[in-house]
């Protein structure tokens, strides 16, 4: 059994962490001691993929080589020594075309020039091609090789889940509504100072860890932290109508646009601090945009998202 990690100092600065809620355990179900919940991957799940060789394949704007099929709207901090990241991401149910996906997440990246990027990622996504529905689902992803290998959740050896209450790949409920109640989930990824393994906490639940020896450039620390959204769509000549976040642009603000708030990073002495030198980036602001703001309650935060195809995004 894994020894519980040392939590970063100041991890409750953003207020009380709320328990993550999922449809499968909405009546209080959990797994017996010594077991964990695992979402089944069936033959029909794989057959829904456009190509078995690309099943659950993922990319980032750090693609090697770059991929025009992926668009991002993010806040980021680069060229530092980061030992983790934390943010609250509000959960939506964007409209997503069958073969696309749309997500909101944290990226913890080891990005060294002339070497394949290492990445640890966690958040929620909508992926009808994988799950045969349009529900927002909790996910993790990791790669040690510039997205040439690695995988979602526990689809391959890598992430070690220790939690028996929360299921990777299961639907999150409740979700935010336009001009209505907003629901967010607290994500924390950090390197345990003792073991050097990278741990994931979602809400109040310690989920598990990625062993340090999975990585090269993330073996010690990350160089880049990113927060925000990504949409994947096959290049079919016309821009996809798949939405990012709520499907509304960042300028609509709270209750209407997606957000990532209380953006923080973990330092070498295992303290949480506000993310330094936050900047923003969008591949095509006419399709999906982002803006950064600050408040005493939310600290550094971003609104992001968009509808995809529209008169200015063709």
ZAMARGU-4260 file (C-alpha; in steps of 0.2 Angstrom, whole numbers, plus 5000, padded with zeros to 4 digits):
<rodrens>
0) 5000/5000/5000 | 5007/5017/4995 | 5012/5029/5010 | 5001/5044/5009 | 5010/5059/5003
5) 5014/5076/5011 | 5001/5088/5006 | 5007/5105/5000 | 5007/5118/5014 | 4993/5130/5011
10) 4982/5118/5001 | 4966/5125/5008 | 4970/5143/5004 | 4955/5144/4991 | 4943/5139/5005
15) 4934/5122/5008 | 4937/5108/4996 | 4921/5101/4991 | 4918/5082/4988 | 4918/5077/4970
20) 4901/5069/4965 | 4899/5056/4951 | 4883/5048/4944 | 4889/5030/4948 | 4890/5033/4967
25) 4876/5046/4969 | 4868/5035/4982 | 4884/5033/4992 | 4891/5017/4984 | 4910/5014/4986
30) 4921/4999/4983 | 4926/4986/4997 | 4942/4989/5006 | 4957/4984/4995 | 4948/4987/4979
35) 4946/5002/4967 | 4932/5007/4955 | 4937/5005/4937 | 4926/5009/4922 | 4925/4995/4910
40) 4933/4996/4892 | 4922/4985/4881 | 4925/4980/4863 | 4911/4992/4857 | 4921/5006/4866
45) 4936/5002/4855 | 4926/5000/4839 | 4918/5017/4841 | 4935/5024/4838 | 4939/5030/4821
50) 4955/5020/4822 | 4960/5007/4834 | 4978/5012/4833 | 4973/5030/4838 | 4961/5024/4852
55) 4962/5037/4866 | 4976/5046/4857 | 4979/5064/4864 | 4989/5079/4860 | 4993/5096/4867
60) 4999/5113/4860 | 5016/5106/4864 | 5014/5093/4850 | 5029/5086/4842 | 5025/5089/4828
65) 5011/5102/4830 | 4993/5096/4826 | 4981/5109/4818 | 4967/5097/4823 | 4969/5103/4841
70) 4964/5120/4847 | 4968/5128/4865 | 4962/5142/4875 | 4973/5143/4891 | 4982/5152/4904
75) 5000/5147/4907 | 5016/5150/4916 | 5033/5145/4908 | 5051/5144/4912 | 5051/5141/4930
80) 5053/5126/4942 | 5036/5120/4947 | 5032/5105/4958 | 5014/5105/4954 | 4998/5115/4951
85) 4981/5118/4958 | 4965/5125/4951 | 4946/5124/4952 | 4938/5120/4936 | 4919/5123/4933
90) 4910/5108/4925 | 4900/5110/4909 | 4892/5099/4896 | 4897/5106/4879 | 4890/5100/4863
95) 4903/5089/4855 | 4903/5081/4838 | 4904/5062/4838 | 4922/5060/4833 | 4928/5076/4843
100) 4932/5079/4861 | 4931/5094/4872 | 4940/5096/4889 | 4945/5107/4903 | 4961/5103/4913
105) 4977/5106/4921 | 4994/5102/4912 | 5010/5099/4922 | 5024/5099/4908 | 5042/5095/4908
110) 5046/5104/4892 | 5065/5104/4888 | 5071/5110/4871 | 5075/5096/4858 | 5068/5083/4869
115) 5050/5075/4869 | 5038/5084/4881 | 5033/5075/4897 | 5015/5079/4903 | 5004/5075/4917
120) 4986/5081/4915 | 4969/5080/4924 | 4952/5087/4922 | 4935/5083/4914 | 4931/5080/4896
125) 4917/5076/4884 | 4921/5062/4872 | 4906/5054/4863 | 4918/5043/4853 | 4925/5035/4868
130) 4911/5035/4880 | 4895/5034/4868 | 4887/5049/4877 | 4890/5067/4880 | 4892/5068/4899
135) 4907/5077/4907 | 4919/5064/4914 | 4934/5064/4926 | 4950/5059/4917 | 4969/5059/4919
140) 4982/5058/4905 | 5001/5056/4905 | 5015/5055/4892 | 5034/5054/4894 | 5037/5055/4875
145) 5029/5070/4867 | 5012/5061/4865 | 5019/5046/4856 | 5015/5035/4871 | 5006/5036/4887
150) 4987/5035/4890 | 4971/5040/4899 | 4967/5035/4916 | 4973/5017/4919 | 4971/5011/4901
155) 4990/5006/4902 | 5002/5004/4916 | 5006/5020/4924 | 4994/5029/4935 | 4992/5020/4952
160) 4975/5023/4959 | 4973/5021/4978 | 4955/5028/4980 | 4940/5017/4982 | 4927/5031/4981
165) 4930/5040/4965 | 4931/5032/4947 | 4941/5039/4933 | 4931/5039/4918 | 4914/5041/4927
170) 4902/5055/4924 | 4903/5071/4935 | 4886/5077/4942 | 4880/5090/4945 | 4886/5102/4931
175) 4885/5121/4928 | 4870/5129/4919 | 4870/5144/4908 | 4865/5159/4919 | 4862/5147/4933
180) 4871/5137/4947 | 4889/5135/4944 | 4898/5119/4950 | 4917/5117/4951 | 4930/5104/4955
185) 4946/5106/4964 | 4961/5098/4955 | 4978/5097/4963 | 4994/5088/4955 | 5010/5089/4965
190) 5026/5080/4968 | 5028/5071/4985 | 5045/5078/4992 | 5049/5061/5000 | 5045/5048/4986
195) 5046/5060/4971 | 5030/5052/4964 | 5017/5064/4957 | 5001/5063/4966 | 4983/5068/4961
200) 4970/5075/4973 | 4952/5079/4966 | 4941/5088/4978 | 4943/5080/4995 | 4949/5064/4988
205) 4967/5058/4986 | 4966/5048/4970 | 4983/5040/4967 | 5000/5044/4959 | 5011/5043/4944
210) 5028/5034/4949 | 5043/5046/4946 | 5052/5033/4935 | 5038/5035/4922 | 5046/5051/4917
215) 5063/5059/4912 | 5061/5078/4912 | 5047/5077/4925 | 5058/5066/4936 | 5062/5082/4946
220) 5051/5096/4942 | 5040/5104/4929 | 5045/5119/4918 | 5027/5124/4912 | 5010/5124/4920
225) 4994/5127/4909 | 4976/5128/4914 | 4961/5129/4902 | 4952/5121/4887 | 4956/5110/4872
230) 4945/5104/4857 | 4950/5090/4845 | 4942/5088/4828 | 4947/5080/4812 | 4951/5092/4799
235) 4937/5090/4787 | 4938/5107/4778 | 4926/5117/4789 | 4928/5121/4807 | 4920/5110/4819
240) 4904/5116/4829 | 4911/5107/4844 | 4910/5119/4859 | 4923/5122/4872 | 4918/5125/4890
245) 4900/5132/4891 | 4900/5135/4872 | 4901/5154/4875 | 4915/5166/4874 | 4926/5172/4888
250) 4919/5190/4888 | 4902/5184/4894 | 4910/5181/4911 | 4903/5172/4927 | 4888/5160/4925
255) 4890/5160/4906 | 4908/5156/4902 | 4919/5142/4908 | 4932/5147/4921 | 4947/5140/4930
260) 4950/5150/4946 | 4962/5150/4961 | 4977/5146/4949 | 4991/5141/4959 | 5008/5132/4958
265) 5018/5122/4971 | 5036/5127/4975 | 5052/5117/4978 | 5048/5118/4997 | 5031/5111/4995
270) 5021/5127/4997 | 5006/5133/4986 | 5008/5150/4979 | 4998/5160/4966 | 5004/5156/4949
275) 5018/5168/4943 | 5019/5177/4927 | 5002/5171/4921 | 4999/5174/4902 | 4986/5168/4890
280) 4986/5160/4873 | 4972/5155/4860 | 4976/5146/4844 | 4961/5155/4836 | 4952/5168/4846
285) 4938/5169/4834 | 4934/5150/4838 | 4939/5149/4856 | 4945/5163/4867 | 4953/5166/4884
290) 4955/5181/4896 | 4964/5183/4913 | 4958/5192/4928 | 4961/5194/4947 | 4951/5196/4963
295) 4954/5194/4981 | 4943/5179/4982 | 4948/5170/4966 | 4966/5175/4965 | 4972/5173/4947
300) 4958/5166/4936 | 4953/5164/4918 | 4937/5164/4908 | 4938/5153/4892 | 4929/5144/4879
305) 4918/5147/4863 | 4906/5139/4851 | 4918/5134/4838 | 4910/5136/4820 | 4903/5154/4818
310) 4903/5168/4805 | 4921/5173/4811 | 4927/5155/4813 | 4925/5145/4797
</rodrens>
